[in-house]
Amino acid sequence: MDLIYGTTNKAKVEFMRRRVGGLGIALLSLSEVGAPTMRIEENGKDPLDNARIKALAYHGALKAPVFSCDSGLYIEGLDEGRQPGINIRGPNDRMDDDEALRHYSALAAELGGSMVARYRNAICLVLGDGRVHEHMGEDIASERFLIVSKPHGKGVEAKGFPLDCLSVHMGSGKYYYDIDGYSDKYLNVHDGFAAFFRRALKMI
């Protein structure tokens, strides 16, 4: 089955292609289907709201099965008013990779050199004819991890994921960059996303 991933982030497309490998899904990017450039106002209250807003907007434009994802970053001990939440790159997604890296490095330094964080992730799949499947659960949330003030010497390896080089595994104290297969261990969402698509495919 062909599914369009409603995101302009190429790194996220490649990440999700690895997640759905073996499920019989041909995952297509917006550029591959000639999607028009769209400015979508992501004004939801949480990741699921924003995933739904994007998926419905892209489905309305493309008239084809499309899904979108969204994430929120939550930092333990940080005042609610300063929580990144769905605004990981600041209001209106204004921070680029370098700016986000500097911002979270400085915030970790302010909090003593490190802070415990977690991503909550959501997905919404719109098939048409009123068929919408969505999910935001623990099985697609990241594990708790540390964001530290000192970036890994490699810098940002994957454009679109600037915080990876500040991310440290809580159990070992190692940067995830120094752990084989770090993206799976770090995000801990492979089985959750795969299970979501398996459930959705059974309903089609």
C-alpha positions as CSV (number, residue, x, y, z in Angstrom):
1,M,0.0,0.0,0.0
2,D,1.2,3.5,-0.8
3,L,1.2,6.0,2.1
4,I,2.3,9.6,2.0
5,Y,4.1,11.0,5.0
6,G,2.9,14.5,5.5
7,T,6.2,16.2,6.6
8,T,8.8,18.3,4.9
9,N,11.5,16.9,7.1
10,K,13.6,14.5,5.0
11,A,15.3,12.9,8.1
12,K,11.8,12.0,9.5
13,V,10.8,10.4,6.2
14,E,13.9,8.2,6.3
15,F,13.4,7.4,9.9
16,M,9.8,6.3,9.3
17,R,10.8,4.2,6.3
18,R,12.9,2.1,8.6
19,R,10.1,1.8,11.0
20,V,7.6,0.4,8.5
21,G,10.1,-1.9,6.7
22,G,8.6,-5.3,6.0
23,L,4.9,-4.2,6.4
24,G,4.2,-3.9,2.7
25,I,4.0,-0.1,2.9
26,A,5.5,2.0,0.2
27,L,6.2,5.3,2.1
28,L,6.2,8.3,-0.2
29,S,7.5,11.8,0.6
30,L,5.6,15.0,-0.2
31,S,8.2,15.8,-2.9
32,E,7.8,12.4,-4.5
33,V,4.1,13.0,-5.0
34,G,4.4,16.6,-6.2
35,A,2.6,18.0,-3.2
36,P,2.0,21.8,-3.2
37,T,3.9,23.9,-0.7
38,M,1.6,24.4,2.2
39,R,1.9,26.5,5.4
40,I,-0.1,24.7,8.1
41,E,-0.8,26.4,11.3
42,E,0.0,23.9,14.0
43,N,-2.0,25.4,16.8
44,G,-3.1,22.3,18.7
45,K,-2.8,21.8,22.4
46,D,-0.7,18.6,22.2
47,P,1.2,16.4,19.7
48,L,-1.9,14.5,18.7
49,D,-3.8,17.7,17.8
50,N,-1.0,18.8,15.6
51,A,-0.6,15.4,13.9
52,R,-4.3,15.5,13.1
53,I,-4.2,19.1,11.8
54,K,-1.3,18.2,9.4
55,A,-2.7,14.9,8.2
56,L,-6.2,16.4,7.5
57,A,-4.6,19.4,5.6
58,Y,-2.4,17.2,3.4
59,H,-5.2,14.7,2.8
60,G,-7.4,17.6,1.7
61,A,-4.8,18.8,-0.7
62,L,-3.7,15.4,-2.1
63,K,-6.9,13.3,-1.9
64,A,-4.8,10.2,-1.0
65,P,-4.0,8.3,2.2
66,V,-1.6,10.4,4.2
67,F,-0.3,10.4,7.8
68,S,1.5,12.9,9.9
69,C,3.4,12.8,13.2
70,D,4.1,15.3,15.9
71,S,6.2,15.3,19.0
72,G,6.4,17.2,22.3
73,L,9.5,17.6,24.5
74,Y,8.9,17.5,28.2
75,I,11.6,18.3,30.7
76,E,11.3,17.2,34.3
77,G,11.5,20.0,36.9
78,L,11.0,22.8,34.4
79,D,8.2,25.3,35.1
80,E,5.1,24.7,33.0
81,G,5.4,28.0,31.4
82,R,8.9,27.1,30.1
83,Q,8.2,23.6,28.9
84,P,8.9,23.2,25.2
85,G,6.0,20.8,24.7
86,I,4.9,21.0,21.1
87,N,7.1,24.1,20.5
88,I,10.4,22.2,20.5
89,R,11.8,24.8,18.1
90,G,10.1,27.7,19.8
91,P,6.9,29.5,18.8
92,N,6.1,29.1,15.1
93,D,9.1,26.7,14.7
94,R,11.5,29.6,14.4
95,M,14.7,27.9,15.6
96,D,16.8,26.2,13.0
97,D,19.1,23.2,14.0
98,D,21.9,25.4,15.2
99,E,19.7,27.7,17.2
100,A,17.9,24.8,18.8
101,L,21.2,23.2,19.7
102,R,22.4,26.4,21.4
103,H,19.1,27.0,23.2
104,Y,18.9,23.5,24.8
105,S,22.6,23.5,25.6
106,A,22.2,26.8,27.5
107,L,19.0,25.5,29.2
108,A,20.8,22.4,30.4
109,A,23.7,24.5,31.6
110,E,21.2,26.7,33.6
111,L,19.8,23.6,35.2
112,G,23.2,22.3,36.4
113,G,24.6,20.7,33.2
114,S,21.9,18.2,32.4
115,M,18.2,17.7,32.5
116,V,15.9,14.7,32.3
117,A,13.6,14.8,29.3
118,R,11.2,12.7,27.3
119,Y,9.4,12.9,24.0
120,R,5.7,12.2,23.6
121,N,4.9,11.3,20.0
122,A,1.6,11.1,18.1
123,I,0.5,9.9,14.7
124,C,-2.6,10.4,12.7
125,L,-3.5,8.5,9.5
126,V,-6.2,9.8,7.2
127,L,-7.5,7.3,4.6
128,G,-10.6,9.2,3.4
129,D,-14.3,8.5,3.6
130,G,-14.2,9.5,7.3
131,R,-11.6,6.9,8.1
132,V,-9.1,8.3,10.5
133,H,-6.7,6.3,12.8
134,E,-4.7,8.1,15.4
135,H,-2.6,7.2,18.4
136,M,-0.5,8.9,21.2
137,G,0.5,6.3,23.7
138,E,3.4,5.1,25.8
139,D,4.5,2.6,23.1
140,I,5.5,5.4,20.8
141,A,6.9,7.7,23.5
142,S,10.7,7.9,24.0
143,E,12.4,6.6,27.1
144,R,13.6,9.1,29.7
145,F,17.0,10.5,28.7
146,L,19.4,13.3,29.6
147,I,19.9,16.5,27.6
148,V,23.3,17.8,28.5
149,S,25.0,21.2,28.0
150,K,28.0,19.9,26.1
151,P,27.4,18.7,22.6
152,H,29.0,15.5,21.3
153,G,32.1,16.1,19.3
154,K,30.4,14.8,16.2
155,G,28.0,17.7,16.2
156,V,24.6,17.2,14.5
157,E,24.8,14.0,12.4
158,A,21.2,14.1,11.0
159,K,19.7,17.4,9.8
160,G,16.3,17.8,11.5
161,F,17.4,16.1,14.7
162,P,19.6,18.7,16.4
163,L,19.1,17.5,20.0
164,D,20.5,14.0,19.3
165,C,24.1,15.3,19.9
166,L,23.0,16.6,23.4
167,S,21.2,13.4,24.3
168,V,22.7,10.9,26.9
169,H,21.5,7.5,27.9
170,M,20.5,7.6,31.6
171,G,21.6,4.1,32.5
172,S,25.1,4.1,30.9
173,G,25.9,7.8,30.9
174,K,26.9,7.5,27.2
175,Y,25.9,9.8,24.4
176,Y,23.5,8.0,22.2
177,Y,25.8,8.7,19.3
178,D,28.3,6.3,21.0
179,I,25.7,3.5,21.3
180,D,25.2,1.2,18.3
181,G,21.8,1.6,16.8
182,Y,21.2,4.6,19.0
183,S,18.1,5.9,17.2
184,D,16.1,2.8,18.1
185,K,17.4,2.7,21.7
186,Y,16.9,6.4,22.1
187,L,13.4,6.7,20.7
188,N,12.2,3.3,21.7
189,V,9.3,3.5,19.2
190,H,10.0,0.9,16.5
191,D,7.5,-1.6,17.8
192,G,4.9,1.0,18.6
193,F,4.8,2.6,15.2
194,A,4.9,-0.8,13.5
195,A,2.0,-2.0,15.6
196,F,0.0,1.1,14.8
197,F,0.4,0.5,11.1
198,R,-0.4,-3.2,11.4
199,R,-3.7,-2.3,13.2
200,A,-4.6,0.3,10.6
201,L,-3.9,-2.0,7.7
202,K,-6.2,-4.7,9.1
203,M,-9.0,-2.2,9.1
204,I,-8.6,-1.2,5.4
